[in-house]
Amino acid sequence: MFFENWSGILRILVVGPLAYVILVLLLRITGKRTLAKLNAFDLVVTVALGSTLATVLLSKTVALAEGITALVVLAGLQWIIAWLSVRSDGVADLVRSEPTLLLREGRFLQQALRQQRVREDEVRAAVRSSGYANETEVSAVILETDGSLSVIGTTSGGVGSILHAEEIRQGSGDI
């Protein structure tokens, strides 16, 4: 259906800006971490906030007060989990993953690639997008906790400059 009535449009024009302002204020209060893509938990919260805002805007069955409550609960839970993870290694281990070394000194770490379900061609694409011709010009490629690939070139001091060699476990590829 293309058009139902003007009351639905009017509701969006009134509720939309109010919900948006509340969300922006909430994000300012809870800090940058609420929208950061630092780990899978942060990504889930970001998606949930967007989904909640969309539901508040488009669903006539969700009142603005209910939507604002949902946004506050999501942002509050994210803030609490982030606060706890900074203070507790157990909570931090629960909500975040460790970076994984996928390539070292031009050699792919096959076990790490398999465990993380990353293909060599994906790593090569990250190497190329970082300005290197091939993986032999790279000291390391790391799958970060947010899913991005970090490429460390041989001219940047090698893998030891950013990673502690004793923390790198060759077998699993975890850092």
N, C-alpha and C positions, 0 to 999 in steps of 0.2 A: 504494500500500500504506500502511496506517495505522500498523502496528507490526511491526517485524521481530524485534527481541530487545532484552533489557535491556543487552547489552554496548555497543550503539551509544549508548544514552542515557547509560550510565556513562562512556563515552569522552568525550562532549560535556561532562559535568559535571566531569570531571577536566581535560581539555585546554582547555576554554573559559576558565576562570578563569586558568590559567597563561599561555595565549596573550594574553589580555586584559591581564594585569599586565605582561607583556613589552612589549606594544605601548604601553601608557601610559608605561612607563619610557623606552622608545625615543623617544617623542614629547617627553618632558620633556628628555631629553639633547640631541636634535637641535634643539629650539627651536620656537617658534610658527610659523615659516615653513613647517614640514613640512605643516601643515594649512591654511595660508593659501590663499585663493583669489586670489592676486595675478595669476596669469596662467594660460594653458592648461596649461603644464607642471606647475604646482602642483596643478591640478585633476586631471590624469592620475595623479599620484602619490597623491593622496588616494583616488581611486577604486581604484587598484591596491592600496593598503594594505587598504581595506575588503574587496575581493575576495579578497585573500590570507588575511585573517583568517577570512572565511567558508569558504574552502576548507579551512583547517586544522581548523576546527570540524566541518565536515560530511563531509569526504572521509576514509574509512578508509585510503586508500592514501597519504595524506600524513602523515608522522610529525611530531610536535611539533617536533623538532629541525630538520627540513627547513623547516617553516613559519616558525620563528623566524629561520632563516637567510635566508629570502626577505624577511621583514619588515626585517631588518637591512640587507640589500642595497638594498632600495627606499629606506629612510630614509637610508642612507649615500649613495646616488647623488644623492638630492634635496639633501642637505646639501652635497655636493661641487659640484653644478651651481650651487646658490645662492651658495656661497662664491666660485666662479669668476666668476659673473656680476657680483658686487659688485666684483671686481678687474679684469675684462676687458670692455671694451665689445663686443668681438666675440662673446663668449659670451652677454652680456646681450642683444644683438640677435638671437642665434639662438633664445633661449628665451622672450623676451617680445615682446609687440607694443606698439605705441605707442597712447596714447589718441587717439580720433578725434572731432573737433568735428562734430556733426551739425546743430546749430542755433545761429545767432549773431544776437543782437539781434532775435529774433522771426522770423527767416527760415531756412527749411530749406535745408541745403546738399545739393542733390539728388545730386551726384556722390558725396559721402561716404556718403549713405544707400544708394545703389546698391552701392558698393564693399563696404560692411559688411553688406549684405542686411538693412537695418533699414527698417521701414515708418514712415511719418509717424504713423500711429495709435499705434504703440508708443511713439514719442517723446511724443506728446500724453498718453498714459496715464502716463508717468513725470512729466510736467509736473503733471498733475492730482494724482497721488499725493504730490507735493511741496507741494501746497497752493496751486497757482496755477490760475486760471480758464482760461487759454489761453497759447499760446506767445508772445504779444506781451508778456507780463509777465516774460519770461525773457531774461536776457543770453546764456546758453549752455546747451546740453545736450551732454554729452560721453559717448561710449561709452568706458568705462574698459577697462583691459587685462583685467579679470576678467569682462567682459561686462555689468557693471552700467551704468546710466545715471545720471550726476550732473547735477543741475539747479542752475544758478546764477541766482538771481533778480536783477532790476535793482536792488533795494534793497541788495544785498550788495556794491556797489562796481563792478559791471559785470564784464565778461569780463577786462579788463586786470588786475583785482586778483588773479586766480588764474592767469592765463595771460600769458605774455610775447607781446605782439602780434607781434613779429618771428618767433616760433616757429610761428605759426599760418599754415598754408598753405591758403588758401581753395580752391585747385583740388582738392586731394586730401582736405581736411578733417582731415588728421593734425595733431596738436599736436607 
